[in-house]
Amino acid sequence: MSPSTGSPSGALGRALSEAGEPPLRPLPDEVVGLLEKLAAPPRLAAHLRAVHDVACSLADWLEKQHPELPFDREAALFGAATHDIGKTIHLEELSGPGSAHEQAGYELLLSQGIDEERARFARTHASWGVDVGVEDLLVSTADKVWKAKRVNDLEQLLVDRLAVASGQPTWEVFMALDDVLDRIAAAAKGRLAFQARHPVAG
């Protein structure tokens, strides 16, 4: 998507506009406007760009390799672009562990007029199960593999969905997904460096 008109300036603006290495796609205009309105920490914006970019790559792969599997691409990418937005409230979780940002982010998005279907990713990205949608699995996977973290049970859930939808053997689906995740993970060092360049405070 094109950069938002009236792009934010200063540290947040740099986090939203710098190319990164590997080059990161811009966030959707709606999300840029939301982050500017909330005066989001630059490091959070950098993190959201990294995860959103990985989610875009996964969505591209899904559409090409599994066109038989319906999923809401726009919702998934919005979810990836906003999944940690609760850290605008819980700043301590930008540099340390914690899960308070999950429910806080969900409630924050609702307060900004975002419908529940899109706001849910803020509270579901760190937990998953057999009852979640493909979109949730995509966001959760992107939120792990952007930094080269692999989570077997999460990836297996995605493999199972793909195998059922395609009729392909599970092992074949696993090998293909493993390959694309390996390629994405190989660029993790650059994404981590991009995030670290941007300050927690603006």
C-alpha positions, -999 to +999 in steps of 0.1 A: +000+000+000+011+035-005+025+055+024+000+075+043-005+111+034+008+134+061+034+108+072+046+110+108+079+127+114+107+122+139+116+088+154+082+072+147+083+085+111+117+069+106+106+036+120+076+037+096+095+047+065+131+035+065+136+006+041+153-019+064+175-048+054+160-068+040+136-041+027+103-041+047+070-033+032+051-003+045+023-008+069-013-002+057-023+034+057-050+027+083-024+013+107+001+042+101-027+066+110-035+047+141+001+044+153+005+082+148-027+089+167-015+068+196+020+082+195+033+047+193+069+039+204+092+038+174+105+004+183+069-010+183+063+005+149+096-012+137+085-045+152+051-043+136+066-036+102+089-067+105+061-090+114+037-075+088+063-080+061+068-116+071+030-121+071+029-106+036+054-132+024+035-160+040+002-148+025+019-146-009+031-182-005-003-194+006-021-178-023+004-193-048+008-228-033-026-233-018-052-214-038-078-239-027-075-226+009-097-196+015-085-170+039-090-133+046-057-119+035-066-083+044-076-093+079-045-114+085-022-085+074-041-060+095-037-085+124+001-088+118+004-050+116-014-044+149-009-076+170+013-059+196-005-025+197-012-030+234+024-022+240+016+014+235+000+010+270+024-016+284+057-001+274+076-024+297+067-053+275+086-038+246+119-047+263+108-075+286+083-104+289+047-100+296+012-106+282-008-077+296-005-060+262-027-087+245-061-079+261-051-043+264-044-042+226-077-058+218-096-033+239-076-004+225-085-014+189-121-017+198-120+018+213-106+031+180-136+017+161-119-015+148-144-043+146-139-075+167-130-097+138-099-076+131-091-066+167-090-102+179-055-108+166-041-085+194-052-111+220-049-143+200-014-140+184+004-156+214-021-185+218-035-209+193-055-240+191-075-262+167-104-238+168-086-207+154-087-196+118-060-198+092-056-160+095-048-164+133-022-192+125-006-170+098-003-140+122+011-162+150+036-179+127+048-145+114+052-133+149+076-162+156+095-167+124+104-131+118+131-136+145+139-172+133+119-188+161+102-221+151+073-235+171+064-271+161+029-273+174+019-240+158+034-250+124+018-284+126-017-268+130-010-249+098+003-280+080-028-299+090-051-272+076-032-271+044-031-309+040-069-311+045-076-283+021-052-296-006-055-334-002-017-335-003+002-359+021+010-342+054+047-348+050+047-331+016+029-300+029+053-300+059+084-300+037+071-271+015+061-250+046+094-258+063+113-246+032+095-212+030+099-207+068+136-215+066+140-189+038+122-163+059+141-171+090+174-167+072+168-129+071+160-126+108+193-110+117+185-080+095+150-076+109+162-078+144+188-051+137+162-029+121+140-032+152+169-025+176+179+007+157+147+023+168+142+036+203+116+025+228+107+061+235+101+087+208 
